[in-house]
Amino acid sequence: MGEATPYELKGLVAASVGNFWSLHHAQLYTEPERLTRAGYLKETREAGGRRRKRYTLTLAGREALRAWLAETTDELPELRDAALLRLFFDADAAPLAEAQLVAHRAKLREYEQLAREAGEDAPSGPLTALQAGIVHEREWVRYWQRLRTRA
């Protein structure tokens, strides 16, 4: 990606990494300013109209990104699941499973549609993350189906 405003980033995040990395929308306005001060982004202003700020990666930003991408991680994802929390405190599993099945099936359909739209020419990184989301949602559907059956 080239140049973007925080508002444009918000839309891109919602349709991509926002599916597996939670962040507050305010970060899309504060972090570019911080990264600009650190020399990783270059800020320009639109000449007319709303004079929105537009950001572009600098050479230092590209180098920092490459270094970060080269690092490995053994961190496990954080799990904050309101349905599992309710189960932990002994909620009735049947209605909870029904609601979760609706939600996870909808998310699975969304991911599968994104994969179809992306096609075979999609960049490998986003496609690989999308495939992980599909596998993840399929497993949640199986889990909630089993739980509903047992309830």
C-alpha positions in Angstrom: 0.0 0.0 0.0 1.2 3.5 -0.7 -0.3 6.5 0.9 -3.4 6.6 3.2 -5.3 8.8 5.6 -6.3 7.5 9.1 -9.8 7.2 7.8 -8.8 5.1 4.8 -6.7 2.9 7.2 -9.8 2.4 9.3 -11.7 0.9 6.3 -8.7 -1.2 5.4 -8.4 -2.6 8.9 -12.1 -3.3 9.2 -11.9 -5.4 6.0 -8.7 -7.2 6.8 -6.5 -7.4 9.9 -9.4 -6.2 12.1 -10.8 -9.8 11.8 -7.9 -11.1 13.9 -6.2 -8.1 15.6 -8.3 -5.9 17.8 -7.5 -2.2 18.0 -9.2 0.9 18.9 -10.0 3.2 16.0 -8.4 6.1 17.9 -5.1 4.2 17.4 -5.4 4.8 13.7 -5.2 8.5 14.4 -2.6 8.6 17.2 -0.1 5.9 16.0 0.6 7.5 12.6 1.5 10.7 14.4 3.8 8.8 16.8 5.4 6.9 13.9 5.9 10.1 12.0 7.8 11.6 15.0 9.9 8.4 15.2 10.8 8.8 11.5 8.9 5.7 10.2 6.2 7.6 8.4 6.1 10.8 6.3 3.1 13.0 6.7 1.7 15.2 4.0 -1.4 17.4 4.0 -3.9 17.6 1.2 -3.7 21.0 -0.5 -7.3 21.8 -0.4 -10.6 20.7 1.0 -10.4 19.1 4.4 -6.6 19.2 4.3 -6.5 15.6 5.6 -3.2 14.1 6.7 -1.8 11.4 4.5 0.9 9.0 5.6 3.5 7.1 3.7 6.2 4.7 4.9 9.7 6.1 5.0 12.9 4.1 4.2 13.4 3.7 8.0 9.8 2.6 8.3 10.3 0.0 5.6 13.4 -1.3 7.2 11.7 -1.5 10.6 8.8 -3.3 9.1 11.1 -5.8 7.4 13.0 -6.4 10.7 9.7 -7.0 12.5 8.4 -9.4 9.8 11.7 -11.4 10.1 11.1 -12.0 13.9 9.3 -15.1 15.0 6.9 -15.3 17.9 5.7 -18.0 20.2 2.9 -15.9 21.6 -0.5 -17.5 21.8 -3.5 -15.4 20.9 -5.4 -13.8 23.7 -8.9 -15.2 24.1 -11.7 -13.0 25.4 -14.9 -14.9 24.6 -18.1 -13.9 26.4 -19.8 -17.2 25.5 -17.0 -19.3 27.0 -17.0 -17.1 30.1 -20.8 -17.7 30.5 -20.2 -21.5 30.1 -17.5 -21.3 32.7 -20.1 -19.8 35.1 -22.5 -22.6 34.2 -24.8 -20.9 31.7 -27.4 -23.0 29.9 -25.4 -24.3 27.0 -28.2 -25.0 24.5 -29.4 -21.4 23.9 -25.8 -20.2 24.0 -24.8 -22.8 21.5 -27.6 -21.7 19.1 -26.6 -18.1 19.3 -22.9 -18.9 18.8 -23.7 -21.1 15.8 -25.5 -18.3 14.1 -22.6 -15.9 14.7 -19.8 -18.3 13.8 -21.6 -19.6 10.6 -22.1 -16.0 9.5 -18.4 -15.2 10.1 -17.4 -18.4 8.2 -19.6 -17.4 5.3 -18.0 -13.9 5.3 -14.5 -15.3 5.2 -15.3 -17.9 2.5 -16.8 -15.1 0.4 -13.7 -13.0 0.9 -11.6 -16.0 -0.2 -13.7 -16.4 -3.3 -13.4 -12.7 -4.2 -9.7 -12.7 -3.5 -9.1 -15.5 -6.0 -5.8 -17.3 -6.7 -4.0 -14.1 -7.5 -4.4 -12.7 -3.9 -1.2 -11.8 -2.0 -0.1 -14.8 -0.1 0.1 -13.1 3.3 -3.5 -11.9 3.5 -4.7 -15.2 1.9 -2.8 -17.3 4.4 -4.3 -15.3 7.3 -7.8 -15.6 5.7 -7.4 -19.4 5.5 -6.5 -19.5 9.2 -9.7 -17.6 9.9 -11.7 -20.1 7.8 -10.2 -23.0 9.7 -10.8 -21.2 13.0 -14.5 -20.6 12.3 -15.1 -24.1 11.0 -13.7 -25.5 14.3 -15.9 -23.1 16.3 -18.9 -24.3 14.4 -18.0 -27.9 15.1 -17.5 -27.1 18.8 -20.8 -25.3 19.2 -22.7 -28.1 17.3 -21.3 -30.7 19.6 -22.2 -28.7 22.7 -25.7 -28.1 21.4 -26.1 -31.8 20.8 -24.9 -32.6 24.4 -27.1 -30.0 26.0 
